[in-house]
Structure formats: structure tokens, C-alpha cells
Amino acid sequence: MADERGVLFVPYKDTLGLLSVEDALDVCEQVYLMHARGSVVLSNPPSYKLDVAEGFHNHWHVKSVFLKDIPATGVRVYNYFDDGARNTVGALGCTRYIVLADPHRGEPLAIVDEHWSYAIRSTAAAALACKWVGPRHPKVLGLVGIGTMGTNALRCLCSMYKFEEIRCTSRRPQTRAAFAQEWSETLGIPVHAMDTIEEVVRGADIAVGGTTSGDVVSREPWLKPGATFISLARREFDPAGWSKLDKVVIDSWEFNMLQREFRRMVESGLFSRDALYGEIHELVSGTKPGRERDDERILIHTTGLVSQDVALAHFLYRSARERGLGIWLPIAR
């Protein structure tokens, strides 16, 4: 219900203290259960995009959803710059907000900055699938890319497992060396900076691809028996290798088919709906079993669900109200 004080704006700095890694994992899991129950209503079309070229390289994405179980309605808007050389999708300087309204009366509730919730959702929604399809006792974690997604994948997975070794790589030697030193000290376990992606992926129990590259990054022959690969972005895993794995699970066939690289892979015949083992909500709800053998090689691929973004925004809105945080904005009265 709307508040007589107005609309609550929850700024970025407040969201950092309101949403933990464990909170994000829990909310994402609950939303998968909502999808399994059929209580998520997506907009039609599910995504609207405005790409402004001619020297501007400006991109708007708008998505909305109704979550019956909360209940909550929300519209997610974000804008970023991408000229092929510089991409600000994960940067604090891009536009990222979710607008929440009362689904019973249509009155505005909140405007929530989603830089932190988007960053942690991008990895939490994929990492939690390891509860069902990950190795039983993973010891070696490989990180391909150590930007926002790689770092948050590390946070999520370290909340779930106790690794004995972590390997990482990135484009710049000095960046990966600094990352390895920082996280070795933070975690108290060896973090090794590697020169090549293959060195990171080969022998890893869980490997994570989270780069900004438009090229194929990791290859199927590098995955050992029993490994799980988490693909967080466009072409983190060679399309030619998808059908060679024992299981492939994704967050949503519908939303992945909106992505150019995924759609091309399907249209070219490299992968199909029939080859897909299942969507993550089927694992979470118990509709399908997860890992069935220790030697299965399994791919987790996510593109992101607006349902989880809006649920996290609503979590932040409720938490901010409970703790007296945020800024009240006047409404039209």
C-alpha cells in the first residue's frame, strides 16, 4: 500500500547495506519457485529496446513484470553507452532504476537504484543452480573474467562452498595479479592469476565465464568429467560444445531467445529446445532432478530475469522502510 509520505527513493549507497549475498540467493530462489507455480506475469512484449546510433551509441532497455505472490508490479529501466570499444553496462555511471507500484491501486511506491541488486542478481541467479547441478565437493574454482560478474560470482560461490584453490584470468596481467593478491588475503586460500583461459578452466570443478567479450571464450574439451560451467554472458561457452555436454540448464528459454547470440546458435542448428535439459525453476521446484552422476559435465547459462530484479527491488524497498532509510519524494496530490 502507498505511503502518505510519498514515494520512497532508495539510493545506491543504501542498497549496499540492505541486500547481502545470502539475501540475493534466497530471493532469486524464491522467484524461481514463483515461475514454477505460474504466478509470474510478464509484459507483452517482454522487453522493449531503443538503440540510438549516429554517434550517440545510447541504449535503453525496458522490462516489466507482475509478481502475484508478493504482490508487486515493477518496471525496470536502464540505459548504457556501447560503441563497440567501451561498454558501461556494469558501471555505476549508467542509468539503472526500478519503479514499483501498488498492484491493487496503481499508486507509486518506490524508485529503487538497482546497480548493486542487478550486479549480485546476475551471478546469484546462476550460482544457486549449483545446489542442484554443481559438483558434490568442489575444490577448484576458475574465474574467466574478474570484473563485476566475476567478483560477485566469487562472493556467491564462496558463500556456498569451501574451495581449496581459485584460479583467475583477465585481459591485463596487472589486473589479475592484483585481484589474486587481494582475494588470497581476504579468503585465506590460494588465488592464482593465470595467463590463459584454458589454464583456468582445465581441471576446475566449477568454472565461471563472466567477460565483456563478444567472442567465444571457453571451449568444451577443457571441461573435465564432473565439472560445472557457469556462463553469465553472451558467448562465454563455445556454441559448438553445448550439445556435447551431459546437461544444459538455463533460466528462461523465452528470454534467451531474445538474445542475438543464443538465437543464432539455435537457428544454426547447434542447439535446440529438445537438447535443453531444463530451466532452473524446474530444478528448484523438484520437477526435474539435478546432477545424477558425479562425472556429468553440466552447463548453467543465464541471461537474467526481470522477475528477480523486481523482487529484489521490492525486498530493498521493504528493508529501507523498516530501517528508516531512503529519501521520501512528493507525489501528485
Secondary structure as GFF3:
##gff-version 3
##sequence-region A 1 333
A	DSSP	beta_strand	7	10	.	.	.	ID=ss1
A	DSSP	alpha_helix	12	18	.	.	.	ID=ss2
A	DSSP	alpha_helix	21	37	.	.	.	ID=ss3
A	DSSP	beta_strand	40	42	.	.	.	ID=ss4
A	DSSP	beta_strand	48	52	.	.	.	ID=ss5
A	DSSP	beta_strand	58	67	.	.	.	ID=ss6
A	DSSP	beta_strand	72	81	.	.	.	ID=ss7
A	DSSP	beta_strand	95	101	.	.	.	ID=ss8
A	DSSP	beta_strand	108	113	.	.	.	ID=ss9
A	DSSP	alpha_helix	115	127	.	.	.	ID=ss10
A	DSSP	alpha_helix	130	133	.	.	.	ID=ss11
A	DSSP	beta_strand	140	144	.	.	.	ID=ss12
A	DSSP	alpha_helix	148	158	.	.	.	ID=ss13
A	DSSP	beta_strand	165	169	.	.	.	ID=ss14
A	DSSP	alpha_helix	173	187	.	.	.	ID=ss15
A	DSSP	beta_strand	191	193	.	.	.	ID=ss16
A	DSSP	alpha_helix	197	201	.	.	.	ID=ss17
A	DSSP	beta_strand	206	209	.	.	.	ID=ss18
A	DSSP	three_ten_helix	220	222	.	.	.	ID=ss19
A	DSSP	beta_strand	228	231	.	.	.	ID=ss20
A	DSSP	three_ten_helix	239	244	.	.	.	ID=ss21
A	DSSP	beta_strand	247	250	.	.	.	ID=ss22
A	DSSP	alpha_helix	253	256	.	.	.	ID=ss23
A	DSSP	alpha_helix	260	267	.	.	.	ID=ss24
A	DSSP	beta_strand	278	279	.	.	.	ID=ss25
A	DSSP	alpha_helix	280	284	.	.	.	ID=ss26
A	DSSP	beta_strand	298	301	.	.	.	ID=ss27
A	DSSP	alpha_helix	306	323	.	.	.	ID=ss28
A	DSSP	beta_strand	327	329	.	.	.	ID=ss29
###
